[in-house]
Amino acid sequence: MKKECIAMLLAGGQGSRLYVLTENMAKPAVPFGGKFRIIDFPLSNCTNAGIDTVGVLTQYRPLELNSYIGSGQPWDLDRDDGGVHILPPYQSATGASWYKGTANAIYQNIGFVDMYDPDYVVVLSGDHIYKMDYADMVAAHKRAGAACTIAVMEVPWSEASRFGIMSVDGEDNITEFAEKPKEPKSNLASMGIYVFSWSKMREYLINDENDPNSENDFGKNIIPSMLGKGEKMIAYRFAGYWKDVGTLDSLWDANMDMLATGSGLDLFERNWPIYGRSTSAPPAFLGRDSRVEHSVVTRGCVVEGSAENSVLSENSAIEEGASVEYSILMPGAVVKKGAQVSYAIIGEDAVIGENAVIGAKPDGSEGWGITVVGPETDVSAGYKLAANHMLNKTLKEVAR
Amino acid sequence: MNGLHGIIFSYEKESGLRELVEHRMPASIPYGGRYRVIDFMLSNMQNAGVTDVGIILHGNYQSLLDHVGNGKTWDMSRKYGGLRILPPFADNRKYRSGEEFEGKMQALAGVRSYLQEIRQDYVVLADSDLIINIPLSDVYETHLASGADITCVCTPNYKQTENATFFQLGEDNKVVKTLCSPKKPEGYHCLEIYVLSKELLLKLVDECEAEEKVSFRSDVLNGMGDKLDIRGYVWTGLAAQIRTLKEYYDRSMDMLDPKVYREVANAARPIRAKEDDETPTYIAPDSKVTNSLVADGCNIEGTVENSVIFPGVTVARGAAVKNSVIFKNTTVEENASISYVIADKNVTIRRGGKLNGHENYPMAISKNSVI
């Protein structure tokens, strides 16, 4: 059945800069904020914006992500007409190929998009934490009669050279695009969120595929090529909270933003809920001698020790005499008696043995950084994992 | 895979629950920070592989219908079978008077045609107001292995005794004596979970109806005890019947016992509740939360001690909540303090307010009250 607008969510990336956290799962499946996963944000934004058809393009380690999305019921995307669809690379009569790039991933699924015959396609990434009304962006795209609309936000000039930077005219028409420019001409950064008119996008995807020199990437190929041909492209300004959580530091930062009242990341706000698939554990239990301050807790957490400035996810536990500060315990992580965890990310179902010491407070030295323990890692009693180090489940320790 | 069908009775009016049942039935009373009481029996059935369940209803069942919906939470929204709601007198003209059922046999007679259509060979009958995490598959297998006519779950650890049934068990756990509402309880407290064959159930329903007998425990267990092979299945874990406000309070506080918490949290037999889609709970600097259960979506800035807190509760700066049970979306404003209180949904305790119940007589506050 025809849809005015559908969304395509790029969820195939490995997220190699999350290192041990994505050894066995795709980045969008990485847990966030106590009871969510990164992909909950774009999926909830879709459902809240009234977009009921979402294609999720997967490639790297899709098991965790596929089982998490399931029928799409937690996001109200289990529909007879539309709903959420997992789109892995597939074999065709002429051969098979992996998704070569973001544009190629959608090119390979032109058939899926055509099934819904949409006027507009929203292209999303699976690695951003933000709340955004895509319906408003699509409305702006329609009003302007654009071929492509790119969401942008103002970033500090000093950081502009880390982003894809858009130059615009007085009416926010995009005049120039530069990927990580040394000398930025603007401070409007692309958020990696696009609205395309499908007929235009389809044409550019096919041309791009026929170009043997293309990397088949939206930022590197499709956008510059559309600009070069003089298509109407506009910038859609966004001013709320947005964070790319593609690195360990930014993932830690974004989790900490949940605790900071001024950060703009307000998950309590009830008119734009973020949905997720949750476990069926009882509420958090805070024991007689527990001390929890300036932290978030959620179902299944059992705290007998202390937690400060931390995010305690589903079914995580802090035993007696153990302490956790400025850290993230991912679902099922256990900190045994007397262990100390500081400025660290502890992966899913990892166990920190008794009296182990993980991470350290910032000491002003060059070598300091967040410490990371990978999922399912069994850290032995008394182990010391220094600041800025990582340990995975084969117990291989590396400096970050 | 499973040859067991579930029937849940949810028609008792328990006036002893006072304010808690003003707007709901005992089965839909919130419990343990995020559950409704009926979640336990539905989850027990789900965890035993039971896919077809009928709930016999009577009374103020709107909130129960809202809660169970189509049974999706327990994977009981199925093309064939699944969850069936059986409102009063669905097919029996005789019981259309609108009066309450006098007993289980009468309630079952009212849904005779539903029972006839059950596609499984065995049936488990259970009450909706029992808090228990029991492997019903083991009860079922024990029943099959023993060759008994009826297997009844019972416990030697009883707390509630009023209007209860007790068994004396002999060799092979055979029920040798059944006592209904004895003055001096002894033996095993019957938890009113019964497994029997569909064939026997239909026979009993017809026999009782013909003789105008209404009660399972007095007319079947007691009345036919010499004709039937009735055996006990002894359960020693958590089993809480909630019939009075005091019992509700005490059993709620039991959830703070790590042993009871672990039993409810058992990952192999999870108790499923309708998803609340709440964000995690924020516990602010300078707050103090100890020996408490705190559900998602709360904002805690004050003190919480020995309490059970449901989703979406706010405890403001300087406020103190002690020895209390606080239902969904209730707010305790700045410097207010409450102790031994059961506050229903959407209650507001205004700034500086003080409310104290007593350990033996907790104070219950009705839904939507502003104090």
Interface residues (C-beta under 8 A of the other chain):
Chain A: G33 G34 K35 Q73 P74 M258 L259 L267 F268 P273 I274 Y275 S278 T279 S280 A281 P282 P283 A284 F285 L286 G287 R288 D289 S290 R291 V292 E293 H294 S295 V296 V297 T298 R299 G300 V302 V311 L312
Chain B: G32 G33 R34 Y35 K72 M255 L256 P258 Y261 V264 A265 A267 P270 I271 R272 A273 E275 D277 T279 P280 T281 Y282 I283 A284 P285 D286 S287 K288 V289 T290 N291 S292 L293 V294 A295 D296 G297 N299 V308 I309 F310
